[in-house]
């Protein structure tokens, strides 16, 4: 069909419109789960509410979470309270970071410590 190798290589490497539109090797952007931090290690906030959450299907536990009102952005986020026991109450000031809990949906932050309580 083709007399020269050049034409064969040229026609094989050219994409059609449909192929170029549906490119499969384009990388997807990864979503930042703790986007509120914006490259900060910690944020300060006040606890608005404390409740107990239960994890997703294969796990079974009672995990303490706190609804924290963040000063800097004037937003509320749900944070996990790590450890066995805690002394965090309503109106306590806490630091939060981006380490959430995988089996609690919507909990993308974690309380680091309680401070400024006398």
C-alpha positions in Angstrom: 0.0 0.0 0.0 2.7 2.5 1.0 6.0 2.6 -0.9 8.0 4.4 1.7 8.4 3.8 5.4 8.0 7.5 6.2 4.3 7.5 5.1 3.6 4.4 7.2 5.1 5.9 10.4 3.4 9.2 9.7 -0.1 7.7 9.4 0.3 5.5 12.4 1.4 8.3 14.8 -1.3 10.8 13.8 -4.3 10.8 16.1 -7.9 11.2 15.0 -10.1 13.9 16.6 -11.9 11.3 18.8 -8.6 9.9 20.0 -7.1 13.3 20.8 -10.3 14.3 22.6 -10.3 11.2 24.9 -6.7 11.1 26.0 -6.2 8.4 28.6 -2.7 9.5 29.8 -3.7 12.8 31.2 -3.1 12.8 35.0 -5.9 13.8 37.3 -5.4 16.4 39.9 -5.4 15.1 43.5 -7.7 16.7 45.9 -6.3 18.1 49.1 -8.4 16.7 51.9 -7.4 19.3 54.5 -7.5 22.3 52.2 -8.3 24.8 55.0 -4.8 24.7 56.4 -3.2 26.1 53.2 0.4 24.9 54.0 0.1 25.8 57.6 1.1 23.2 60.2 -1.7 24.1 62.7 -4.7 26.3 63.1 -6.3 27.6 66.3 -10.0 27.3 67.1 -12.6 27.0 69.7 -14.6 23.9 70.4 -18.3 24.4 69.6 -19.6 20.9 70.2 -18.3 17.5 71.2 -20.0 14.2 70.1 -19.3 10.5 69.6 -19.1 9.2 66.0 -19.1 5.6 64.7 -16.8 4.6 61.8 -17.6 3.1 58.4 -18.7 -0.5 57.7 -15.9 -3.0 58.6 -14.8 -1.1 61.8 -16.8 -0.8 65.0 -15.9 1.8 67.7 -17.0 5.0 69.3 -14.7 7.8 68.3 -14.8 11.3 69.9 -15.0 14.2 67.5 -15.3 17.9 68.1 -16.8 20.6 66.0 -14.2 23.4 66.0 -14.8 27.0 65.0 -11.7 28.3 63.4 -10.9 31.9 64.1 -8.8 32.8 61.0 -11.4 31.7 58.4 -14.5 32.0 60.4 -15.5 28.4 59.5 -16.5 25.2 61.4 -14.8 21.9 60.8 -15.2 18.5 62.4 -12.0 17.2 64.1 -11.0 13.9 65.7 -9.8 13.8 69.3 -7.0 11.3 69.5 -6.0 9.2 72.5 -7.8 7.3 75.1 -9.2 10.1 77.2 -9.4 13.8 76.8 -10.3 16.9 78.9 -11.6 18.9 76.0 -14.9 20.7 76.7 -17.1 23.2 75.0 -15.3 26.6 74.6 -11.9 25.0 74.9 -9.2 26.3 72.6 -7.5 23.7 70.5 -4.9 23.4 67.7 -5.9 21.3 64.7 -3.8 19.8 62.0 -4.5 17.8 58.8 -4.3 14.3 60.1 -7.9 13.0 59.9 -9.3 9.5 60.4 -9.8 7.3 57.4 -12.9 5.5 58.6 -14.8 8.5 59.7 -16.3 10.2 56.7 -16.0 14.0 56.7 -13.4 14.1 59.5 -10.3 15.4 57.8 -8.7 17.2 60.8 -7.3 16.2 64.2 -7.0 18.0 67.5 -3.4 18.3 68.5 -3.7 19.6 72.1 -5.7 21.7 74.4 -4.1 24.9 75.4 -5.0 28.2 77.1 -7.3 26.5 79.6 -6.8 27.5 83.2 
